[in-house]
Amino acid sequence: MSDAHDTGVKRSRKSADKTALMTAVDYLARQAHSEQKLREKLTRKGFPEEEIEAAITRLIERHYLDDTDLCTQQFMYLYNESRYSVRQICAKLMQRGFDHNLVWSVVPEDTYERETAAAERVLAMKFKPTDNYQKMMANLYQKGFSVDVSHAAVRNFTEDAED
């Protein structure tokens, strides 16, 4: 019985020996995280605030943690590879711990054409061109597309069917 107790003590002592920096590096080795998300994970692990701050500072100095670069990469991936609206992408990135201003700073100037194409893909997956115009519009609004983009996408989607 003492052997089982000893292994439990060894296990907890071993994890207690791991520093916030080592734990943070382990997290970043598996997946890139924003500074805020990494801070939350380390806090949940029970590390003291000073140790977390020192680890985050060290990771930023060593360029292992760069919110601007990571936010830009993730935005561009979602922007180019998904059918999400820009609003949905920005909301998703803010949920991942990126600052509101940082997220909106990486949005390209002219997104109208891309947004319209993404909205048309959303419509094609869910609707037939003969379906109710208002239902299509409502669906696009719910997905974060602007009024102008929604009108253009529905118009293009229904016109393509008529041709």
N, C-alpha and C positions, 0 to 999 in steps of 0.2 A: 504494500500500500504506500510505503514511503517512496518507492521508485516512481510510481505514477505522480505522486505529489512533487517529487524532485524535478521531473521532466516538465511539469507545468510551471514550476518556478523558473527553470532555465529558459523556457520559451518566453515568458513575460520579461525576464531580465534581458534576453537577447533583443527583443523588440524595443525595450526601453533604452538600450545602448545605441540604437539607431538615431542619428540626429535629424533635425528638421531638414537640413540641407540634403542629406542622403535620401531621405524619404521623398523630398521634392524632385530630386534627380530621377528617382525610380518612377515617379508619376509622369515626368516629362519624357522619359525613355519610352513609355507605352503610348502616350498621346500628348499632343500639344495642348496646353491650357492657358487661359488668360491669367493675369496676375491675381485677379480677384478670386477666380475659381480655385487656384492653387492655394491661396491664403485660406479659403474656406475649408479645403480638404485637410490642410495642416492643422487648423484650429480644431476640427472634428477629431483629429488623431490625438489631440490633447497636448500639443507642444505649446510652450510659453510664448507669449506675444513677441518678446525681445528676440527669441531664437528664430521665430518665423520671419520677423523683419530682417534679421541678419542674413538668413538664407535667401530671401527674395532679393535683397540688395546684391548679394554675391552672384546670383543667377542673372540678374540684369547686367551687372558689370561684365560677366563672361559671355553675354549675348545668348544665353540659353533661354531667356525669357524676354520677348519683345512683343508687346501687345500690338503696336502699330503694324508691324510686319505680319503677325499672325492674323490680325483682323482683316488686313488687306487680302491675304491669301484665301482665307475662308470666305470672304465676301465674293471675291472673283470666282472661286470654285462654284459657289451656290448660284451666282449670277449667270455664269456660262453653262452650267450643267443641269439646272433645275427649271421647273415651271413655276417657282415661287415669285410673287411680286416683290418689288424692292422693299416695300413696307414689311412684308413677311420675313425677308432675309434680315433686315435690320432688327426686327423684334427677336428673331432667333439668335443673332449675335449678341444682343443685349442680355438675353437669358444666359448666354455662355459667359457672361461677366465682363463684356467690353463696355467701355464708357459710351454714353449716348452720342456725345460730340465726335468721338473717334469713329464710331460706326458711320455716322452720316457724312464724315469728311472723306470716306473712301468711295462714296457713291459717285459714279461718273456723271458728268454734266447732262448729257442727252441720253435719257433712258427710254424715250417714248417708243421707238421702233422695237426694242427688245421686249418692253413690257407688253406691247400689242401682240407680238408673236407668242409670248408666254401665255397670255390670256387666251389666245386662239387655241393653243395646245390644251389648256384646261377645258375649254368648251368642247373640243373634239373628243376628249376622254369621257365626258359626262353626258353630252347632249347630241341630239340630231339637229341639223340645220332648220328643221321645221318646228322645233319645240318652241314653247312660249318665250317671247322676247324678254318679258319681265323676270322670269325665272332665271334666265341666263345672266341678265344684268345683276340680279340679287346675288347669285352665286359668285360672280366676279367681285362684287363689293365686299362680300364676306371674306374673300381671299386677299383683300388689301389692294386691289387694283383701283386706280382713280376713275372718276366718272368719264373723263375723256377717253382714256384707254379702253374702258369697258364698252363704251358706245362704238368705238372704232373696231374693236375685236368682234363684237356681236354683228355689226354691219358686214365686216369682211367674211365672217363665218357663214352668215345667211346668204350673202351674195354669191359666194363660191358654190353653194348648193344649187342656186338658180341657173348658173352658167352651164 
